[in-house]
Amino acid sequence: MSSGAGDDGLPRVIGFWGGLAVIVGTTIGSGVFRKPYTLARDVGDPATILALWAVFGLVTLCGALALAELSSMLPRTGGVYVYLRAAYGDAAAFVFGWLFLLVTTPATNGALATFFGELILGITGVEFGPAFPWRVPAVGAVIVLVLTVVNLLGARLGSAVQTFLTLIKVAALLVLMAVSFTLPGGRFAHLAPLPGGPHGLGLGAAAVIWAYDGWISVSMIAGEVVAPERLMRRIIVAGMLTIVFLYVGANIGYFYAMPVTEMARHPVVPQWIMAQRLGPAGATLISVAILCSVFGALNGNILSRPRVPYALARDGLALPFLGLAHPRWATPYTSILVQSTATVILVALLRDFDRLTTYFVVVEWFALLFAVAAVVVLRRRQPDLPRPFRTPLYPWVPLLFLVGTFAGLVAIVRGEIDRPVPNYSPLWGLLIAAAGFPVYWAWRRLKPPVAVAMLVAGMSAVLGPGCGAARPANGPPVPPSPAARTLVWSDEFTGPSGALVDTSRWVAETGGHGWGNHELEYYTDRGRNASLDGDGNLAIQALREHFEGGGVAREYTSARLKTQGRFEQAYGRFEARIQIPRGQGIWPAFWLLGADIDSAGWPRCGEIDVMENIGREPAVVHGSMHGPGFSGGASLSAGYTLAGGAAFADAFHVFAVEWEPGAVRFYVDGSLYETRTPADLKAGQAWVFDHPFFILVNVAVGGDWPGSPDATSVFPQTMRVDYVRVYR
């Protein structure tokens, strides 16, 4: 392998396999392992999900073919930055380069580092306790620093590490595909379209585009690739074909192994598949492989992305020190250190990157529209420039990328804005990009430090309210996902049809005294009102029937189950997967009550309603908190509405709260829609949510809020509970 220096002062030490490892290893990170659950939940139709993977794979391949032409023409370190400068001039290149240095790369790396921290803490079960809420960002920061050192010591070492990690993730995906197709009960019928069709295409597009993000990385190191005129096109095309094959093949395997409804129940689908074949050891094995995959994606980013600010500085569009190469290790060490420092700062300050990934993916892929369009621009402006590789089927291939990517970005932005709590962060990201042009003017007309100060100040202003992060102002950090928590209590409701609930977990409350809401039902402990259905669900059934007990006569019966005296906990994630009933006068609920209710009374004990629905609003659920001075109709409350006129009774949904000292967050199907803190209380009101609570599930009939059943109400009505889980 030749080690001669390229035109940018960095040695050409990366060959075909090293370059292939960069593009494959940087693109394949967490998406193919974690996004199937998101797609099953948000899109719901197997055929449509596979089409999204294939279509955006084709779109990305078209973009890669265009970049292959550009990289053969301009085989310089910097990739997209170089192409934008050649096609549109210094201003566009400046905006992209500075955003890349201070915004998109630190946030992308921060997201990967945070996810790595969640994974490794989840696998090892390490807990630093509530006194150390920084455990996830701390682990993420350490990983960033380790990989920074690796890539400071030379591109050859970074490339070797990347090749090794890429081999692990490719092998893991191939093994996963093989296991998927050998599971008992697997069938291709699972891939058939569902009668109801898809929904949430914008959210699905966001998931798939995030999974494909990273394919441009190899273009950034073109100046360090041996014989780039010959190898770059081979690396890019071979890399994208490998990625599309692995992504589509893995997802076909997932759907062969399990129906989409089952997939929507497992946040990490590969863990479930491997556990079916190899037991807990299989789940642990694939978890380690996912860890290596995320580690490899982060390493690939730290290896490739600092080359953009390096090229920017060498062209006079950044502070000169960013263009320094280490005299011994021959790496752009100052750019690596600046980007890694910015990453660690973002990890420490923001800590949650669920919405930030969408924010920065939109900005980066918007820039890629102009990068691919540069093929057309340069063919017109510089038709005689040598092109060792020419994009096939020109202009249709770049045009397909432009149309497909633009449609995907529009779908993502609309999907984020249409959320119950609109997320405008993608639009803020585009505004930041537009603000880069006056900063460029300041760079040219004023002193560069003034322009840098303008850029940093502007982005700091937007990274507060504009980023759309889920953390409230002055509030505590967003807690880790269930993957990084410890499951401490659950009921999966497995057992034969008609079996009663486990009395070591649940107590059936009985009575018909109205329960403070003028409800019309009598709660019983009979199996006909609450029992297992034989399909892994608890069925709570509201019946229209005459019932007498305790001196009270009622015309409806139902069930109300609680864990009081069996399980009580302060803080954590409480979640349940439920298919609610429907109809006027029906009032299903999943909620928590303070364990001191018998001594303190209600509402001083506190109440957290994870999910309530009133039958006349089939598309809306409510999350509420009750305490002294803010109870009943004056509670702290918000609603979540399904898009497109869908009804919650049509399918199972996951309802959850994440509760910690000073904050309670409400989720539906993983989407945050409400956050409550002591700052929401008025003078004289008390925050009574720092002691153990117990769980309740019930279906009420009638009452002050939902009103009574009428002629449209149909009985029986059944609420099915797939599981109830509590994490610490």
N, C-alpha and C positions, 0 to 999 in steps of 0.2 A: 504494500500500500504506500503510495507516494505521500511524502510529507512536505512537499513544496508549498510555499506560501501562496495564498490567493491574492487577488487584487486588493483585498481589504486588510491585509496584514495579518490574517489568521491562517494557520497552516491547514492544508487540505489533507485531513486524516480520516474522514468518514467515507466508507465505501458503501456498496449497494446494501449489504445486510444491516449496517449501522443506520443508514438512512431509512430503510424499510422499518426498522425497529422504532425509529422516531415517529413516523407517521402512524403506524399501527398502534404503537404503545401509548402515544399521546391521545389518540382518538378514543381508543377503548379504555375507558376508566370505570366509572360507576354505572353509566347509563344502561348498558345491556343487562346488568344484574338487578338494578333497582327500578328502572322505568317500566318493565312489564306489569308490575303491580299498579303503577300509576295509570298506565294505558287501559288496563282491564277495568279499573275503577272509573276513570273519566270518560273513556270512549265506549267500552262495553261490547263491541262487536269484533269477533276474531278476524273476519275477512278484512274489515276496515283497518284494524291494527296492523296486520301483515302488509296491507297496501301502503300504509304510512311508512313503514320501514323500507319497503321496496322503492316507493316513489322518491322519498327523500334520499335514499341511497343512490338512485339514478341521478337525481338533481346534483348531489354532491360530487358524483363521478364526473358529470359534465363540467362542474366548476374545476375539478382537479385536472381535467384534460386542458382546460383553458390556462390554468396556472403552469402546466407542463410546457406549453408554448412560451409563456412569459419567462419561465425560469431558464429555458434553453437560450432565449435571446439575451437575458440579463442575469447571468449566473453569479449574482452578488449576494453577500450577506445582507439580510434585511427583508427579503421576501416581498410581501404585499406593499410594504413601505416603498421599496424600490420601484415597483410597477406603478403605483399611484403617482410617484414623482415624475416618472418618465412620461406618463399619459396626461397628467393634469397640472403639473408644476409643483413648486415648493409649498404653496399654501395648503393644498390638500394633503400632501405628504406630512407636513408639520402637524396638522390636526390629528391625523391618524397616529403618528409616532408618539406624540405627547399623551394622547388618550391611552395608547397601548402601554406606555411606561408607567403612568400614575393611576390608571383607573382599571382598564379591562383585565390586564394581566394580574395585578395584585388581587383583584376580586375573584378571578377564576382560580388562581392558585389558593386563595384563601378558602374558597368553597371546598376544593379537594382536600386541603389540609384539615379543615373542620370535620369533614366526613370521615377522614382517616382517623381523627381523634375519637369520634363516636364509635367507629368500628372496633378499634383496638381496645377501648374501654369496655365495649359490649362483649367482646370475645374473652378478654381476661377477667372480666368481672371486678376490675379494680375500682374501688370507690374511695375518693378522698374526703367524703363527708360534706355536709351542707356548709361547713365553714370554708370550703374551698370550691366555690362555684366556677372557678376558671379551669377546671380539669380538662375539658375538651379543647378550648383554645390553647392551653399550655402544651398539651401533647401535639396539637397541630403546629404550633410555633417551633417546637423541638424538631419535628420532621422537616420543616422548611429549612432550618439551620443545618441539619445533617446533609440534606441534598444540596444545599448551597456550597458546602465545603467540597462535596464530591465533584460538583461541576466547576468549581474554581480550580481544581487540580488538573484540569485538561479535558478537552472535548473527547479525546480518545477514551479516558476513563468513564466519562459520562455516557458516551456511546456504548461502551461495553456493559455498563450497568443497565442501560436501557434495553439492549439486546437480550440480556438474561431475563429481565422482568417481562419483556414482551413474550418470550418463549413460554414463560409460566402462564400468562393469561390466555394465550392462544391454546396451549395444551388444556387448560381448565375448560375453555369453551368447547373444545372437541370432545373431551370426556363427558361434559355435561350433555352435549347433544346425543352421544352414544347412550348414556344412561336414560335420557328422556325417551328415546325410541324403544327401550327395552322394558319399560315399566309395565307391570300387569294392569290391564284396564285402559291402557292408552289406545287411542283410535283417532283416525284422521277426520272422523265426523265432528270432532271438537272444533275443526277449523271452519265449519260451514257458517255462512251468515245467519244472524239471529233475526227472527221476525220483526222485532222492534226497531232494528237498524241502529246506527251509531248515534252518539251524542258527544258533545264536548270536543269537537274536532280541533278547535284552537288550542285547548289544553294538551291534546294529543300531539299536535304539531310542535308545541314547545318542548315536550318530553323527547321526541325523536330528534329534533334539531340539536338539543343539548347533547344527546348521545353521539351525534356525528361531529360536534364541535371539536376542533383540534387538528383537522386534516390539513390545515395550512402550515403546520409547524415546520415541516421539512423544507419548505421554501425559504424559511428564515435563515437556514444554515447552508444555503447553496454555496456560499463562499468558502465553506470548509469541506465540501464534497469533492472527492477525487473525480476528475473528468466530468464536471457537471453537465456539459453539453450532451454527453451520452447517457449518464446515469440518472439525472434528475427525472426525465420523463419515465424511465423504467421504474424508478422508486415510487413516483406518484401514482402511476396507473396500477402497478402491482399492489401497492398499499391499499388503494381504494377498493379494488376488486376483492382483496382479502377481507377488508372490513365489512363490506356489504354481504359477502358470503357468510361470515361468522354471525353477523347480526340477524339476517333473515333466517339462516339455518337454526340458530339458537331459539328464535321465537317460534318457528315451526315445531321444534322439539318441545318447547313449553306447552304449546296448545295441543300437541299430540298427547302429552302426559296428563293434562288436566283441562277441564272446561274453563271457560272464561270466568264463570261465577265463582269457581274455586280459586282461580288465580287472584281474584279481587280480595281474597281473604288472607293472602300471605304477602307481607311487605317485601320479603326477599324470596322470590319464587325459587331460585336455584337451591336455597337451603332446604326447602320442602322436598324438592325432587330428589336431592342426594340423600336426605334422611329416609325417604321411602325405600331406597335401594340399600344403603349402607348404615342406616340408623344414625344416632347422634354423631358418630365419628364422621360420617359423610357430610353432615351439616357443618361440622367444625372445619373439615377439609376445604369445603368450598368457601367458607368464610375467610379462611387464610388466603385462598386464591384471590378473592375479591379485594382483600387488603393489599395484596401484591399488585393487583390491577390498578387500584387507586394510587398506590405508591409510584408505580411506573408512569402513570399519566402526569403526576406532579413532577417527577424527575424529568420527563420529556419537556414539560413546560419550562422548567428552570434551565434546562440545557439550551432550548431553542429561542425562547422569547426575548432574553436580553440582547440578542443580536440586532433587534430593531432599534432600540435607543443607541446602540453602538454605531450602527450605520447612520443614524440621525445626526449624531455628534460629528462624525467624520465628514458629513456633508455640510457642516456649519449650521445645522438647525437645532442644536441642543448644546448645553454647556460642554465645553471641550473635554472635561475630565471623564465624561461618559464614553468617550471614544478611545480610552486607554486600554491597551492589551498588556497583560502581565508579562514582564520580561522573561520569566522562567517558565510559567505554565501556558503561556500563549492563549489565554482566555480573556474575554472582555470583562474583567473582574469588577470594575467599578459599576458597570450596568447590572451585573448579577447582584452585587451587594445592594444597590439602590432598590431594585425590584423586590428582592427578598425582604428588605427592611420595610418597604411599603406593604408587603403581604402580611408580615407579622403585626404591623400596626392595625391593619384592617381586621385581622383575626381577633386581636385584643379588644378593639373598640366595638365592632359590630356583632361578632360571634355567631350570628344566624345569617345564612346565605340563601335560603329558599327562594326569596323573591329577587335577591341580587343576581342570581344566575340568569334569570329571565332578563333582568335589566341589562346586563353586560352582553349576553348573547345577542340581543336585539341590536345593540350598538355595533358589535363586531361584525355580525352578518350583514348589517346595512352597509358597512364599509366594503365588505366582500362583493356586494353588487357592483360597486365602482371598480374594484380590482379586476373582476372578470370582464366587465365592459371595456377595460383597458386593452383587451385583445383586439376589439373592433377599432378603438381609437388609434392604436399604434399601427394596425394594418393600413389605415388610411394615411396617417401622418408619416410613417417610416416604412413604406412598403419594401424597400430594398435592404432593410436590416436583416442580417443572417438569422434564419430560423431553423436550427437543426431539427426541431420538431414542430409540426404544424397541427393545430387542432383539427381533428377529422370532422367531416360534415359541417364545416363552417358555412354560414353563421348559426345554424340550427342548434348546435351543441351549447355555445354560450347563451343563446337566446333561451333555451330550455332552463338553464340555471337561473337566469335573471327572472323569468316569469315564475318559476316554482318557488324561488327564495322570497320574492316579493309577496306572493300569495301567502306563504307560510308566515312571514313577519306580520302581515296584516291580520291573519287569524290569531296570532299570539297576542298582539296588542289589543284586539277586540275582546279576546277571551279574558285578558287581565282586567280590562275596564269593566267588563260585564260581571265580575265577581260581586258577591254580596257586599264586600267592602272593596270598592274599586282600587286597583293598583295602577297608578299612573307612572310608575317608575320607568317603563320603557320610553315614554315620551320625554321624561326628564333626561334620560340618557342621550336622546337625540338632540335635546336643547344644549346639553354640555358640549356635544360635538360641534354644533353650530357656533357656540361661543368661542371655539378655538380659533376662528378666523380673525376676530379683533385682537386676540392674543398674538396671533402671527404678525398682524400689523404692528403691535407694540414691540415685538421681537425685532422687526426690521427697522422701525423708526426710533425706538427708545433703547435703553440699555437692556440686555437680555435678562438680568436679575429682576427688572421691573415686570417683564412679561411673565417670568416664572411665578412671581408673587401674584399676579393677576390670575393666572391659571389655577394655582393652588387655592387661592381664596374663593374663586368661583366654584370649584369642585367641592370645597369644604362646605359651602352653603347648601349645595344640592345634596351632598351625601348625608345630610341630616334628614329633613322632612322628605326630600325628593327620592331617596333610595327605595322607599316603600318597604323598609324592613318592618318586621312584625313587632319590634320592641317599642313600647310606648315611651314618650319623653320622660326622662328621669326615672324610668322604671328599671327593674332587674332584667338580666339577660333572658332571652328565650331559652327554655330548657331543651335538653337534647331529645331526639326522637326516640320512640320505643326501642329501636335497635341498640341504643346506647344505655337503656335502663335495665333494671332487673325486675323480672316478673315476680311479684310477691303473693298474688292471690288471683285465682281465676275459677270460673265454672264454664266448661265447654258443653255441658248439657248432653253428654253422651249416655245412651241407655235405651232400653226398649220403649216402644210406643205405649203411652199410658202410665209410665212410671212417675212417681211423685218426685219432687225436687229433693236434693240432698239436705236433710235437716241439720247436718253438721255445718252447713253453709248458710241456709236460709231459714227464716221464721215467717210463717204465713200470718199476717194480721187479719183479724176477723171483726166484723161489725157493720152496722148500717146507720150510723148516727150522723151522716152528712159530712164528717171529716172537716168541719169548718168552712166548707165551700158549698153547702147545700147539694152535695152529690146525691144521686138517686139509686146507686147500687148498694148491694150488700156484699161485702168481701167475705169469701168462704175459704176454707182450707181443703176443699174437695178437688179431686183429680180432674173433674170435668171443667173446672175453672183454671187450673194450673197444673200442667203435667208435661212430660217430654213427648215429642212427636215421633221419635224413632229415627229422625233424620238429622240428629245433632242439634236440635233447637228446643228451647223452652217455649211452650204455647200457653199464653195467658188469654183466656176466652171470656168475652163479655156476652152474657146471654139475656134474652128477654124471657123472664119466668118469674112466677110468684114465689117469694121466699120469706119465711118468718124465722126470727131468731133473736134472742135477747130482748124480747118484748117489742121488736120492730118488724114491720112488714114492708117489703120492697118488691118492685116489679122487675128488677134487674139484678143479676149477680155478676161478680167478676173476682179478681184476685189481686192481692197486694203483698209482695214479698220483700223482706228486708233482711239485712245482715246484722242487725243490732244484737250485740252480745256474742256474735260469731266472728265478725271481722269489722274492725274500725281502724282508720288510719288518717293521719294528717299528712297532707302534701303527696305529690306524685301524679301520675297519669291514670285517670279512671276512664275506661272506654268500653263500649258495647256495640255490637253489630246487630242491628234490629231492622225488621220489616214491620212498620207500624200498621194498624188498622185504619179504616176510613169511615166517614159518615158523620152527619150532623149529630152533635151531642156526645161524640166519642172523644176521650181525653187520655191518650197514652202518655207515659212519662218514664224517664230514667233520671234519678235524682239522688242527692245526698243530703242527709240531715245530721246536725251536730249530735255527737254521742251523749251530750249532757242535757238533752231535751227534757228528761224527766225531772231534773233539778232546776235548770235555768228557764225552761219553758220556751215556747215559740213566740216571737222570732229571735229571742236573745241567743238561742242555741246556734242560729245560722242555718241557712238552706241554700244549696247550690243545685239548680235545675239544669242538668246537663242537656236534656232534651224534653220539650213538651210540644204537643201538637193538639190543636183543636180542629175537629173534623171538617168544619166549614172552610178551612184553609189547607187544602191537601198538599200544596207545594211549599208550605212554610213550617219551619220548626223554630222554637224559641229557646234561648239560653238565658237564665235569670239568676240573680242572687238576692236573698232576702235577709234582713237583719233589723235591729232596732231602729225605727225611723224610716226604713226603706223596704217595706214588705207589701205583699198583695199587689194592688195596681200601681204602687209607688216603687216597686222593686227596680234594681239595676238590670235592664233587660235589653236584648237585641234579637233580631230575627235573621234567619238564613232562608233564602228563597231559591228553589231549583230553577234552572233556566229552561226555557222552551216549553213551559206549561206542564212539565212532568210532575207526577205525584209521588210523594215519599212512600206511599203504600204499594207502589208498583215494583219495588226492589228493596233489597237490604242496603242499609247505609251505616257507616261507622260514626258514632257520636262520641265525643271525648272532651274532657277538660284536662288541662295541665295546670296544676295547682302548686304554688310554692309560696314562701313567705312574702306577702305584699303583692301578689298577682295571681289572677285566675284567668286562663285563656280557654276559649270555647272553639271547638272544631267540628266541622262536618266533612266526612270523607277526606280528612287531612288538610282542609282549607280553614285557615284561621278567620273567624268573622267577628270576634268580640274579645276585648281584653279589659279586665276590671282591676283597678288598684285602689288603695285608700284615697288617692287624689280625686276619685269620683264621688266621694262622700261629702255631704254638706255638714255645716257646723252642728255639733251635737250628736251626730251619728257615729257609731262605733264599728270598726272592722272586727268582725267576730269569726274570722276564718283561720285561726291559728291553733286549732285543737282537733282531735280526731273526729271524723264523720263516719257514718255508715251508709250503705247503699240501699236504694229502693227501686223496684220496677213494678208498675201497675198500669191497669187500664180503668179509668173512671168513666162513669156514665152520667151525663148531665153536670150541673154545677153552675156557679155564678158566671164563670168565664165562657165555657163552650155553649151554654144553653142546653135545653132539653132536646132529646131525640124528637124527630117529627115524622111525617109520612114518608119522607125519602130515606129514613134510616133503615138499614138492613141488619138483621141479627141472624146468627152470631157474628161477632167481629173478633178477630184473633191478632194479637201481637206476637210475633215470633222473634225470639232472642237467640241468636247464634252463639254468642259468648258474652261474658262480662269479664274484663281483665283489669287488674290494678298493677301498676309498675311503680317502682321506687327510683 
